[in-house]
Amino acid sequence: MIESIDVLVAALSAGAAAGLKDTASSAVKDAYAGLKTLTSKALRGKGDDPDDQAVIVAQLADPEAHQDELRKALAAVNADENAELVAAAQRVLALTDPEGTSAGKYRVDVHDNQGVQVGDGNTMTLNFDAQS
């Protein structure tokens, strides 16, 4: 299964992109707003530093541009163990990409494997050195 942190980041990015469109349904906008609120609460749990809060706001305002930072911040607060937050992310993905969700795009099991890529448009080079 795709790691919950990746699901959270994908949902934040998808919700932000969908929310910018005038055609986004109120269900998408509401689900995304709820996800942002839960994410903000989870991230704010790591401290009360005003500078940290400003960074969180900036990251959530443009999650696509801050994916790596969000992954690190979410991992730092064990967001993958927050069932309510993960469920909210899955709801946003179901609303923004129903075909991908029903096809299992966000549920891929690659544990205990090597040389695996998940995603669209990837390139991989594998070099195998023969050792005697």
Steps between C-alpha positions, in 0.01 A plus 500: 500500500626849429625652821244714680730804488505478120121471497476813717733700276324377184161595644621846605638561151190364326267697725695822443495451124130416493414783737648754258250402232162669488350163408600331826198373686418615848569144618859524369550845650355393835704178512818688412432771759449229762823328398694827521358569846590153629846521343560842651397374845730198468795712393438766764531229761875511453543843659373852553783685325340778288761443229402133481136600470579732209686219325205265548259756353728553199539127440128437518429797271702333222545131583613413148808721538576375852449125470836400648467741791147380571611136492773572756271707724219244486741216575642696795157513666410138407209621288479156338367372834219757509206298368272804468758688295571204269125442451455868408781470245343190349167684475663788310668257261174313447328827408780647285603179323212251519626291209851472643364421844270225377781358284722472808743777402549597864529145632816338368692242702874517434635401841808277510578557131796649317520696177137610511353834397146616558353794313453646158780573253788356700842416360727244658849379424616179664865398494588149602868438562607142473692404809697181525 
